[in-house]
Amino acid sequence: MASVLVYLGPMPAIQRSEFALALNQVASERGVDVSVVLDTVKNAIVAAYRKDHPGIEVEEYTAELNPTTGEAKIFHNEEDITPPGFGRIAAQTAKQVILQKIREKEKEAVLSDYRVKIGGIVNGMVLRFAGPNIIVDIGKAEAILPVSEQVLNEKYHLNQRLVFYLLEIRQGAKGEEIVVSRAANGLIIGLFQREVPEVAQGSVQIKDVVREPGNRSKVAVFSSQPGIDPVGSCVGQKGVRVQAIIQELGGLEKIDIVQWSEDTKQYIAQSLSPAKDLRVELNEEDKVAHVFVPQEELSLAIGKDGQNVRLAYKLTKYRIEIQGNEDVKKAQEEKEASESEEPKEAVVSEAKVEKAKKTKKEEKDSSTEEKAA
C-alpha cells in the first residue's frame, strides 16, 4: 500500500502535462490571459475534490497551482489535504470543467471584442436557419439575424455572403448573443463610410438617413469644407460609389443622396429629389410645407404609392402637401374670372333696380293724371 501511495504522490506531474503546459498553450492560442486560466484551474481542482467528497463547504477549501511546475494541492484552512487517491479521475473531471471554463472565457473575450464594434458593419455568411431567424458566421463568433431585422423582399440562402450591421449584444436563451441587422439605417451609414473616403475621414458628414428597407433610402449629406461637393463625393465618378453600395444591398434598394441645408425651404426642395424646379411655402407653426411642382415633375415628387414624399417627410419632419403648377394656375385663373364677374353682375342688378323704379314712377304719374281728368 505504501508503494501505491508513493506512486500516486507525483499526481501533480500528470496535472503538469495535462493542465499547466496544455492550458498555457491554449491561453496563448485563444487569447485568454494566463492568470485567468490558472484561476480557472484552481476552481476546477476544488470542484473535482468536491465531487469525490460531497457535502463539504467549498468556501473552506482552496487549491494552489504552481505556475512553473504545474504542481497542484488542496488546502483546508491552510492545511494540505491533497489525498493520494485524488489522481486520475479527479484530474479528468477537472479537465472537463477547465475546458468548459475556457470556452466561456473565450466567448467573453470574443463578445468584448465585438462589444466595441457595435454600431459598425461586418462581413458575414449565412450559416443556418433557426426557425424564422438566421444564424450568421461573422468571423470569431456566430450572430443572430432576427426576422425583425431582415429585409422582407431579400432572399437568403446558405453560404450567402453579405454585409451586416452590428446592432447589439443582448441576453438570449443560451446567454449573451450578438444581433445583426440588414434593415437598420446604420447599415447605409457604414457602407458609405467604407465606400466613400470623404465620409470616413469626416470631410463629408451624413446628417440623416431614412429608409424603407429593400425599396428606397434617402441620405442627407453636408460638408463645411470649401471645394468639396458632398453629393458628388458620395455618388462618385459615373455613380460608381453609390452603385457599389446598392450592390451590397442586393441591387434592390434605390438611394437618393440629397444636400442637407439649414435653410428649411431649400432642404425640403432637395429632399424631394429627383424632382426639380420646386417652390416651397412654409407654415412653420403647423410644420406644414406647401410645395408647388411643375406638372411634368409631379409624379417624381410624389413617387410610387407616395413613397418619395413619405421619405421626404421623415427626413425633414415637415408634413408636405404637393400641388402641380398647372392646378395652381387654373385655380388662379378661376379666381380672377370670378372676381371680374362680380362687379359686372352688380352693375346689371343696379340697372334692373333703376329701371323698376322708373317704371313704377311712370305708372304713378299716369294714375295721377287720370284722376285729375
WOPEBEL-V324031 format. One record per helix or strand of 2 or more residues. SS is the DSSP state (h for helix, s for strand). FROM is the first residue (numbers start at 1). TO is the last residue. Records with the same first field share a line. If there is no record, write none. Layout:
BEGIN
SS->FROM-TO + FROM-TO
END
This chain:
BEGIN
h->2-9 + 11-30 + 34-52 + 58-60 + 84-86 + 88-115 + 147-149 + 185-195 + 197-201 + 230-235 + 237-248 + 264-271 + 295-302 + 304-316 + 325-372
s->61-65 + 72-76 + 79-80 + 121-130 + 133-137 + 142-145 + 161-172 + 175-181 + 205-212 + 216-222 + 254-259 + 279-283 + 288-293 + 319-324
END
